[in-house]
Amino acid sequence: MDISIIIPLYNEEESLPELTAWIARVMQANHLAYEIILVDDGSRDRSWSVIERLAAGNPAIRGIKFRRNYGKSAALHRGFEAAAGAVVITMDADLQDSPDEIPALYQMIAAEDYDLVSGWKKKRHDPLSKTIPTKLFNATARRFSGLKLHDFNCGLKAYKNDVVKNIEVYGEMHRYIPILAKQAGFNRVGERAVEHQARKYGVSKFGLSRFINGFLDLLTVTFITRFSKKPMHLFGAIGTLLFTAGFCSAAWIGIEKWIAVTRGIKAPLVASNPYFYIALACMILGTQLFLAGFLAELISRNAHDRNTYHVEKEI
């Protein structure tokens, strides 16, 4: 099979017939063998009924239904597990991602040997309240990750099958799949400007909170990609630095007191020096961070799978 197209969705009953028909036309016109995996992330409308009807009329359509809403990352992870195509395409279900972009993305993976190609919505049909925070978010993500991508959050992406089988997407980490792929050793990451269409049906499922959560998740993924297997390198280094600084400061205060006493010079009590308490606090914090590093090492070696979701139905 050439392509697996994974579409996570939540309350998108109106757009699904048009989207799947559009994909089918594009695939047939380009003579590509394909499958469409629709992952219903606990929709409360008639999305699953629509998926059942579409699957009955097109054997290339597969459906997976969660019992409740687990989030886009869980839906993508389940879709990645089910994908059988040599190239895996992800896209949103709201018709803002154009299926006409799929053949070009496929060629960049199949012919140009990219591991991952991320879409870039160069011209967005969104209000300023959404585009400005997005630009700030992407600039920060580029700075932290070192990946020169313009649009980390674009749902339209293409992957080699090996990539999706070797990365773990959980929580809200779907925004940072390129970073996770790079950390897993897939360094051929490309980008392509794609068409962005105005939403035709329904309403956006994302509010302003996603940008705040996005920055927090960026800190998380930065930590995970650099220190998930060696947390002691972070906590231990900071802890050692703080403890050493505190110990040296306390020792210097004690030495000054000792010199004054041996010379018969009246000196204030060590405990009356405010720097003594700062040094003591540094030593305590350093010890705690060092112990936190040990605990993190133990946890990282005994961590269970973080993807927990329950599939209700599957076609």
C-alpha positions in Angstrom: 0.0 0.0 0.0 1.3 3.5 -0.9 -0.4 5.8 1.5 -2.2 5.7 4.9 -4.2 8.8 5.6 -4.9 9.3 9.3 -7.6 11.8 10.2 -8.3 12.4 13.9 -11.7 14.0 14.4 -14.1 15.3 17.0 -17.7 16.3 16.1 -17.1 16.6 12.3 -20.1 14.8 10.9 -20.8 17.5 8.2 -17.3 17.5 6.7 -16.5 13.8 6.5 -18.4 12.8 3.4 -16.9 15.7 1.4 -13.4 15.1 2.7 -13.3 11.4 2.0 -14.8 11.8 -1.5 -12.2 14.5 -2.2 -9.4 12.2 -1.0 -10.7 9.3 -3.1 -10.7 11.5 -6.3 -7.1 12.6 -5.7 -5.8 9.1 -5.0 -7.5 7.7 -8.1 -6.3 10.5 -10.3 -2.7 9.8 -9.1 -3.1 6.0 -9.2 -2.1 5.6 -5.6 -3.2 2.6 -3.4 -4.5 4.1 -0.1 -6.4 3.7 3.1 -8.2 6.3 5.1 -8.1 5.8 8.9 -10.8 8.0 10.6 -10.2 8.1 14.4 -13.3 9.4 16.2 -12.0 10.9 19.4 -15.2 10.5 21.4 -17.5 12.6 19.2 -20.9 13.6 20.6 -22.6 14.1 17.3 -23.3 11.6 14.5 -19.7 11.3 13.3 -19.4 7.6 14.0 -22.7 6.9 12.1 -21.3 8.8 9.2 -18.0 6.8 9.4 -19.9 3.5 9.4 -21.9 4.6 6.3 -18.7 5.8 4.5 -16.8 2.6 5.3 -19.7 0.4 4.0 -19.4 2.3 0.6 -15.6 2.4 0.3 -13.4 -0.5 1.5 -10.4 1.8 1.7 -12.0 3.6 4.7 -11.3 2.3 8.2 -12.8 3.7 11.4 -11.7 3.7 15.0 -13.9 5.1 17.8 -12.8 6.0 21.3 -15.2 5.7 24.2 -14.5 9.3 25.2 -12.4 12.3 24.2 -8.7 11.6 24.8 -7.2 14.3 22.7 -5.5 14.6 19.3 -2.3 13.0 20.4 -4.0 9.7 21.5 -6.0 9.7 18.2 -2.8 10.1 16.2 -1.0 7.4 18.2 -3.7 4.9 17.6 -3.8 5.8 13.9 0.0 5.4 13.7 -0.4 1.9 15.2 -3.0 0.9 12.5 -1.2 2.5 9.5 0.0 0.0 6.9 1.0 2.4 4.1 4.7 3.0 3.1 3.9 6.8 3.6 1.7 8.1 6.3 -0.2 11.3 5.9 -2.0 13.1 8.7 -4.6 15.8 8.2 -7.4 17.5 10.0 -11.0 16.7 9.3 -12.4 20.2 9.1 -11.5 20.7 5.3 -9.0 23.4 6.1 -6.2 20.9 4.9 -6.5 20.3 1.2 -6.2 16.7 -0.1 -4.7 18.1 -3.3 -1.5 18.5 -1.4 -1.1 14.8 -0.7 0.6 13.7 -3.9 3.4 16.3 -3.6 3.9 15.4 0.1 4.0 11.7 -0.9 6.7 12.4 -3.6 8.9 14.2 -1.1 8.9 11.1 1.1 9.0 8.4 -1.6 11.2 10.1 -4.2 13.3 12.6 -2.2 13.8 10.4 0.8 12.7 12.7 3.5 11.8 11.1 6.8 9.2 13.7 7.6 7.6 16.6 5.7 5.7 19.2 7.6 3.1 21.4 6.0 3.4 25.2 6.3 0.2 27.3 6.1 2.0 30.2 4.6 -1.3 32.1 4.0 -3.7 31.5 6.8 -7.5 32.1 6.8 -7.7 32.7 10.5 -8.3 35.9 12.6 -5.4 37.9 14.0 -6.2 36.6 17.5 -5.1 33.2 16.2 -2.3 34.0 13.7 -0.3 36.3 16.0 0.0 33.9 18.9 0.8 31.1 16.4 3.7 33.1 15.0 5.0 33.7 18.5 4.6 30.0 19.4 6.4 28.8 16.2 9.3 31.3 16.7 9.7 30.0 20.3 9.6 26.4 19.1 12.2 27.0 16.5 14.5 28.6 19.1 14.1 25.8 21.6 14.3 22.8 19.1 16.8 24.0 16.5 14.4 22.9 13.7 13.8 25.6 11.1 10.1 24.9 10.5 7.6 27.7 10.0 4.5 25.9 11.3 4.9 23.2 13.9 1.2 22.9 14.5 0.1 22.3 10.9 -2.0 19.1 10.9 -1.0 18.2 7.3 2.2 16.2 7.5 3.8 13.2 5.8 6.0 10.5 7.3 7.8 7.4 6.4 6.1 4.5 8.1 9.2 3.8 10.1 9.0 7.2 11.7 5.4 6.8 13.1 6.2 3.3 14.4 9.2 4.5 16.3 7.9 7.6 18.1 5.6 7.9 21.0 2.9 10.6 20.9 1.1 11.3 24.1 -0.4 14.1 26.2 -0.5 17.1 23.8 2.8 16.3 22.1 1.3 16.1 18.6 2.5 19.7 18.0 6.1 18.5 18.4 6.2 15.3 16.3 9.0 16.8 14.2 11.1 17.3 17.4 10.3 13.8 18.6 11.2 12.3 15.2 14.5 14.2 15.2 15.3 12.9 18.7 14.5 9.4 17.6 17.2 9.7 14.8 15.1 10.8 11.8 17.0 13.8 10.7 15.7 14.3 7.2 12.9 16.8 8.1 11.5 18.9 5.3 8.8 21.5 4.9 6.3 22.4 2.1 4.0 25.4 1.8 0.4 24.1 1.6 -2.9 25.6 0.9 -5.0 26.6 3.9 -8.7 26.9 3.5 -11.3 28.7 5.5 -13.4 26.4 7.8 -16.6 25.4 5.9 -18.5 23.5 8.7 -18.7 23.6 12.4 -16.5 25.6 14.8 -12.9 25.4 15.9 -12.2 23.0 18.8 -9.3 25.1 20.0 -9.3 28.2 22.2 -6.7 30.6 23.5 -5.7 28.1 26.2 -4.0 25.9 23.6 -1.3 28.5 23.1 -0.5 28.6 26.9 -0.5 24.9 27.0 1.6 24.8 23.9 4.4 26.8 25.5 4.3 24.5 28.6 4.4 21.4 26.4 7.4 22.9 24.6 9.3 23.0 27.8 8.2 19.5 28.5 9.3 18.1 25.2 12.6 20.0 25.3 13.3 18.4 28.7 12.1 14.9 27.5 14.2 15.0 24.3 17.3 16.0 26.1 17.1 14.5 29.5 14.4 11.8 29.6 17.0 9.0 29.7 19.5 11.0 31.8 17.6 13.3 34.2 20.6 13.2 36.6 22.6 15.2 34.1 20.2 18.1 34.6 19.2 17.9 38.2 22.5 16.6 39.3 24.5 19.3 37.5 22.3 22.2 38.9 22.3 20.6 42.4 26.0 20.2 42.4 26.5 23.7 41.3 24.2 25.1 43.9 25.7 23.0 46.7 29.2 23.8 45.8 28.5 27.6 45.6 26.7 27.4 49.0 29.4 25.3 50.6 32.2 27.6 49.4 30.3 30.7 50.5 29.7 29.2 54.0 33.3 28.1 54.2 34.6 31.6 53.3 32.4 33.2 56.0 33.7 30.7 58.5 37.3 31.3 57.4 36.8 35.1 57.8 35.5 34.5 61.3 38.5 32.3 62.2 41.0 34.8 60.8 39.4 37.6 62.9 39.4 35.5 66.0 43.1 34.4 65.6 44.1 38.1 65.2 42.1 39.2 68.2 39.8 41.2 66.1 36.2 41.4 67.2 33.9 39.9 64.6 30.2 39.4 64.4 28.6 36.0 64.8 28.5 33.9 61.7 24.8 33.4 62.2 24.3 37.2 62.1 25.6 37.4 58.5 22.8 37.3 56.0 25.0 35.6 53.4 25.4 32.6 55.7 21.6 31.9 55.3 21.8 32.4 51.5 24.7 29.9 51.4 22.8 27.5 53.6 19.7 27.7 51.4 21.9 27.0 48.3 23.3 23.9 50.0 19.8 22.6 50.9 18.4 23.3 47.4 21.4 21.6 45.8 21.0 18.5 48.0 17.3 18.3 47.1 17.9 18.7 43.4 20.6 16.0 43.5 18.1 13.7 45.2 15.5 14.6 42.7 17.9 13.5 40.0 18.3 10.1 41.6 14.5 9.7 41.9 14.0 10.7 38.3 16.5 8.2 37.2 14.6 5.4 39.1 11.3 6.6 37.6 12.6 6.8 34.0 13.8 3.2 34.2 10.4 1.9 35.5 8.0 4.1 33.6 4.9 2.4 32.1 3.3 3.2 28.8 1.8 6.7 28.9 -0.7 6.1 26.2 -3.9 5.0 27.9 -7.1 5.0 25.9 -10.0 2.6 25.3 -11.2 1.8 21.8 -15.0 1.2 21.7 -15.4 0.1 18.1 -13.3 -0.5 15.0 -14.1 -1.1 11.3 
